Amino acid sequence: MSGRVDAHHHIWDLAVREQTWMVGAELEPIRRNFSIDDLAPLTADAGVTATVLVQTVGVPEETPEFLEVAASNDLVAGVVGWVDLTADDVADALAALKERADGSWLKGIRHQVHDEPDQRWLCRDDVRAGLKAVAEAGLVYDLLTKTPHLPSAVETAAALPELTFVVDHISKPVVGGDLEPWATDLRALAALPNVSCKLSGMVTEASWTDWKVSDLKPYVEVVLDAFGPDRVMFGSDWPVCLLAASYAEVVEAAEALTSDLTPDEQTAIFETTARHTYQL
């Protein structure tokens, strides 16, 4: 298999369940249903042949639905789902998902860490036990954090060298704000060999109405310098990205931001890092 990989996107059906994070009038443009059929022509135009479908809400019912989507079409090559990491039976929950007929599409687990009031949530004993179970299941863990959560992410990734972590959305720095302490903390995370990073979610951390590629460049330079292309992967964050940019504009921005790299390094970011990390 060859072709680009979009390592981070979502779908949702508001008739099935409410997206509880979708609060406020500013999110009105994406308060509708989005399906794989909506995404497929956009990926085709961008040369994307495989995607990673990522959880949107912390409920157990969503992950089996996503596994069914992955099994029923040629575009979704992997799913990052959700389980309650703090539950006593997390290992059983993971095993049940993997034992499904479509369980081979489960590649990772994620939790909305950035919504937890406790900035050290990742360091809790019950969470660490859950993360150990994720590692033992042979799955990846997606880190959905903001800058204040990075120190605990560093501690946790260091404490669990057997688990592969992937930073979503470069940990959501405020584009146009101070690079510090985000840059220093992200570099500390990148110093750990079991951590990779998604070049995703940046346009919605910038000004939605007048962002420019040059606004994103200082952040991308930190990421590429810290992780290297072999541990960086492209993700669109569609349809959330639509608040600030079209799918094509997100792809074009990523292309522009990596245009100084060698062809092999560009291939790593747009394809091989994601395939290797998620075992697509």
VEXDREN-2710 file (C-alpha; in Angstrom, 1 decimal):
% VEXDREN-2710
k/r/px/py/pz
1/MET/0.0/0.0/0.0
2/SER/1.2/3.5/-0.8
3/GLY/-0.1/7.0/-0.7
4/ARG/-0.5/9.6/1.9
5/VAL/-1.9/9.0/5.3
6/ASP/-4.1/11.5/7.2
7/ALA/-3.3/10.4/10.8
8/HIS/-6.0/12.4/12.5
9/HIS/-9.7/13.0/11.6
10/HIS/-13.1/12.6/13.1
11/ILE/-16.7/11.8/12.1
12/TRP/-19.9/12.2/14.0
13/ASP/-23.7/11.7/13.7
14/LEU/-25.6/14.1/16.0
15/ALA/-28.7/11.9/15.7
16/VAL/-26.7/9.1/17.4
17/ARG/-25.2/11.2/20.1
18/GLU/-24.5/14.8/21.1
19/GLN/-20.9/16.0/20.8
20/THR/-20.7/17.4/24.3
21/TRP/-17.6/19.5/23.6
22/MET/-19.4/21.4/20.9
23/VAL/-20.4/24.4/23.1
24/GLY/-20.8/28.0/21.9
25/ALA/-22.0/29.8/18.8
26/GLU/-18.5/29.8/17.3
27/LEU/-18.8/26.1/16.7
28/GLU/-22.0/26.4/14.8
29/PRO/-20.3/25.8/11.4
30/ILE/-19.5/22.2/12.4
31/ARG/-22.6/21.4/14.3
32/ARG/-23.9/19.0/11.7
33/ASN/-23.2/15.4/10.6
34/PHE/-19.9/14.4/9.0
35/SER/-19.3/11.0/7.5
36/ILE/-16.6/9.1/5.8
37/ASP/-18.5/9.7/2.5
38/ASP/-18.1/13.4/3.1
39/LEU/-14.3/13.0/3.6
40/ALA/-13.6/10.6/0.8
41/PRO/-13.5/13.1/-2.1
42/LEU/-11.4/15.5/-0.1
43/THR/-8.7/12.8/0.7
44/ALA/-8.8/11.7/-3.0
45/ASP/-8.0/15.2/-4.2
46/ALA/-5.1/15.4/-1.6
47/GLY/-3.6/12.0/-2.6
48/VAL/-4.5/10.5/0.8
49/THR/-5.3/6.8/0.6
50/ALA/-5.5/5.9/4.3
51/THR/-6.7/7.6/7.4
52/VAL/-6.8/7.2/11.2
53/LEU/-10.2/7.8/12.6
54/VAL/-10.0/9.3/16.2
55/GLN/-12.5/9.3/19.0
56/THR/-14.5/12.5/19.8
57/VAL/-16.3/11.8/23.1
58/GLY/-15.5/9.7/26.1
59/VAL/-18.2/7.1/25.8
60/PRO/-17.6/3.3/25.3
61/GLU/-20.2/3.0/22.5
62/GLU/-18.3/5.2/20.0
63/THR/-15.3/2.9/19.5
64/PRO/-17.3/-0.2/18.2
65/GLU/-19.1/2.2/15.8
66/PHE/-15.8/3.4/14.5
67/LEU/-14.4/-0.1/14.1
68/GLU/-17.5/-0.9/12.0
69/VAL/-16.7/2.1/9.8
70/ALA/-13.1/1.0/9.4
71/ALA/-14.1/-2.5/8.5
72/SER/-16.7/-1.3/5.9
73/ASN/-14.6/1.1/3.7
74/ASP/-11.2/1.2/2.1
75/LEU/-10.2/4.7/3.5
76/VAL/-10.0/4.2/7.3
77/ALA/-6.9/2.1/8.0
78/GLY/-7.0/2.5/11.8
79/VAL/-9.1/3.7/14.8
80/VAL/-8.0/5.5/17.9
81/GLY/-10.8/4.7/20.3
82/TRP/-11.7/5.4/24.0
83/VAL/-11.9/3.3/27.1
84/ASP/-12.1/4.4/30.7
85/LEU/-8.4/4.2/31.7
86/THR/-9.3/4.6/35.4
87/ALA/-11.6/1.5/35.4
88/ASP/-10.5/-1.7/37.2
89/ASP/-11.5/-3.7/34.1
90/VAL/-9.7/-1.6/31.5
91/ALA/-7.7/-4.6/30.3
92/ASP/-10.9/-6.6/29.8
93/ALA/-12.5/-3.7/27.9
94/LEU/-9.5/-3.5/25.5
95/ALA/-9.5/-7.3/25.0
96/ALA/-13.2/-7.2/24.2
97/LEU/-12.6/-4.6/21.5
98/LYS/-9.6/-6.4/20.0
99/GLU/-11.6/-9.7/20.0
100/ARG/-14.3/-8.3/17.8
101/ALA/-14.4/-9.3/14.2
102/ASP/-13.4/-5.8/13.3
103/GLY/-11.0/-5.5/16.3
104/SER/-7.9/-5.5/14.2
105/TRP/-8.6/-1.9/13.2
106/LEU/-8.2/-0.7/16.7
107/LYS/-4.7/0.9/16.8
108/GLY/-4.8/3.3/19.7
109/ILE/-6.6/4.9/22.7
110/ARG/-7.2/8.5/23.5
111/HIS/-8.7/10.6/26.3
112/GLN/-9.5/14.3/26.5
113/VAL/-6.7/15.0/29.0
114/HIS/-6.9/18.7/28.3
115/ASP/-10.4/18.8/29.7
116/GLU/-9.4/17.2/33.0
117/PRO/-9.3/19.8/35.9
118/ASP/-6.2/18.0/37.3
119/GLN/-3.2/19.0/35.2
120/ARG/-1.4/15.9/36.6
121/TRP/-4.2/13.5/35.7
122/LEU/-1.7/11.5/33.6
123/CYS/0.3/10.8/36.8
124/ARG/-2.5/9.3/38.7
125/ASP/-2.0/5.7/39.8
126/ASP/-5.2/4.5/38.2
127/VAL/-4.5/6.3/34.9
128/ARG/-1.0/4.8/34.8
129/ALA/-2.4/1.3/35.4
130/GLY/-4.8/1.9/32.5
131/LEU/-1.9/3.1/30.3
132/LYS/0.1/0.0/31.1
133/ALA/-2.9/-2.0/29.9
134/VAL/-2.9/-0.1/26.6
135/ALA/0.8/-1.0/26.2
136/GLU/0.1/-4.6/27.0
137/ALA/-2.7/-4.7/24.4
138/GLY/-0.1/-3.6/21.8
139/LEU/-1.9/-0.3/21.2
140/VAL/-0.7/3.3/20.9
141/TYR/-1.8/6.2/23.2
142/ASP/-2.7/9.5/21.7
143/LEU/-1.9/12.5/24.0
144/LEU/-4.5/15.2/23.8
145/THR/-2.9/17.9/25.9
146/LYS/-2.3/21.6/26.2
147/THR/0.9/23.3/27.4
148/PRO/0.0/23.0/31.1
149/HIS/-0.3/19.2/30.8
150/LEU/3.1/18.7/29.1
151/PRO/5.2/18.2/32.3
152/SER/3.0/15.4/33.5
153/ALA/3.0/13.9/29.9
154/VAL/6.9/13.9/30.1
155/GLU/6.8/12.2/33.4
156/THR/4.3/9.6/32.3
157/ALA/6.0/8.8/28.9
158/ALA/9.3/8.4/30.8
159/ALA/7.7/6.1/33.3
160/LEU/6.1/3.9/30.6
161/PRO/8.9/3.3/28.0
162/GLU/7.0/0.3/26.7
163/LEU/4.1/2.4/25.5
164/THR/4.2/4.5/22.3
165/PHE/2.7/8.0/22.8
166/VAL/1.6/10.3/20.0
167/VAL/1.1/14.0/20.7
168/ASP/-2.1/15.3/19.1
169/HIS/-2.1/18.8/17.6
170/ILE/1.5/19.6/18.7
171/SER/-0.1/19.9/22.2
172/LYS/-2.2/22.9/21.1
173/PRO/0.0/26.0/21.7
174/VAL/-1.8/29.3/21.2
175/VAL/-0.5/30.3/17.7
176/GLY/0.7/33.8/17.9
177/GLY/1.4/33.6/21.6
178/ASP/4.6/32.9/23.5
179/LEU/6.6/29.8/22.3
180/GLU/7.6/29.2/26.0
181/PRO/7.0/27.2/28.0
182/TRP/5.4/25.0/25.3
183/ALA/8.7/24.7/23.2
184/THR/10.9/23.6/26.2
185/ASP/8.3/21.2/27.5
186/LEU/7.6/19.7/24.0
187/ARG/11.4/19.2/23.5
188/ALA/11.5/17.4/26.8
189/LEU/8.8/15.1/25.5
190/ALA/10.6/14.6/22.2
191/ALA/13.7/13.6/24.0
192/LEU/11.9/10.3/24.9
193/PRO/12.2/7.8/22.1
194/ASN/8.7/6.4/22.6
195/VAL/7.0/9.7/21.7
196/SER/5.9/10.9/18.2
197/CYS/3.9/14.0/17.2
198/LYS/1.1/14.9/14.9
199/LEU/1.4/18.0/12.7
200/SER/-2.3/18.7/13.1
201/GLY/-4.8/21.0/14.7
202/MET/-2.8/24.1/14.2
203/VAL/-5.1/26.3/12.2
204/THR/-7.8/26.2/14.9
205/GLU/-5.2/27.4/17.5
206/ALA/-4.4/30.4/15.2
207/SER/-6.8/33.2/14.2
208/TRP/-9.6/31.4/12.4
209/THR/-10.3/34.3/10.0
210/ASP/-6.8/35.5/9.0
211/TRP/-4.2/32.9/9.8
212/LYS/-1.2/32.5/7.5
213/VAL/1.3/29.7/6.9
214/SER/4.0/32.0/8.3
215/ASP/2.1/32.1/11.7
216/LEU/2.4/28.4/12.0
217/LYS/6.1/28.2/10.9
218/PRO/7.8/28.8/14.3
219/TYR/5.8/26.0/15.9
220/VAL/6.4/23.6/13.1
221/GLU/10.2/24.4/13.3
222/VAL/10.2/23.5/17.0
223/VAL/8.4/20.2/16.3
224/LEU/10.6/19.2/13.4
225/ASP/13.8/20.1/15.2
226/ALA/12.7/18.2/18.3
227/PHE/11.2/15.1/16.9
228/GLY/12.7/14.8/13.4
229/PRO/10.5/13.8/10.4
230/ASP/10.6/10.1/11.3
231/ARG/8.5/10.9/14.4
232/VAL/6.2/13.5/12.9
233/MET/3.0/12.7/11.0
234/PHE/0.4/14.8/9.1
235/GLY/-3.1/15.0/10.4
236/SER/-6.0/17.2/9.1
237/ASP/-8.2/17.3/12.2
238/TRP/-11.1/17.4/9.8
239/PRO/-13.9/18.4/10.3
240/VAL/-12.8/20.6/13.2
241/CYS/-10.3/22.3/10.9
242/LEU/-13.2/23.7/8.9
243/LEU/-13.7/26.3/11.6
244/ALA/-10.5/27.9/10.1
245/ALA/-9.6/26.2/6.8
246/SER/-10.8/23.8/4.2
247/TYR/-9.3/20.3/4.0
248/ALA/-7.3/21.3/0.9
249/GLU/-5.9/24.4/2.7
250/VAL/-4.7/22.3/5.7
251/VAL/-2.9/20.0/3.3
252/GLU/-1.4/22.9/1.4
253/ALA/-0.2/24.5/4.6
254/ALA/1.5/21.3/5.7
255/GLU/3.1/21.0/2.3
256/ALA/4.4/24.5/2.5
257/LEU/5.7/24.1/6.0
258/THR/7.7/21.0/5.0
259/SER/8.8/22.1/1.6
260/ASP/12.4/22.6/2.7
261/LEU/12.7/18.9/3.7
262/THR/14.1/16.2/1.5
263/PRO/11.6/14.0/-0.4
264/ASP/12.3/11.1/2.0
265/GLU/11.6/13.3/5.0
266/GLN/8.4/14.6/3.4
267/THR/7.3/11.0/2.7
268/ALA/7.9/10.2/6.4
269/ILE/5.6/13.0/7.5
270/PHE/2.9/12.3/5.0
271/GLU/3.0/8.6/5.0
272/THR/5.5/6.3/6.6
273/THR/5.6/7.7/10.2
274/ALA/1.9/7.1/10.6
275/ARG/2.0/3.7/8.9
276/HIS/4.8/2.6/11.2
277/THR/3.5/4.1/14.4
278/TYR/-0.1/2.8/14.1
279/GLN/0.9/-0.4/12.3
280/LEU/-1.5/0.4/9.5
END
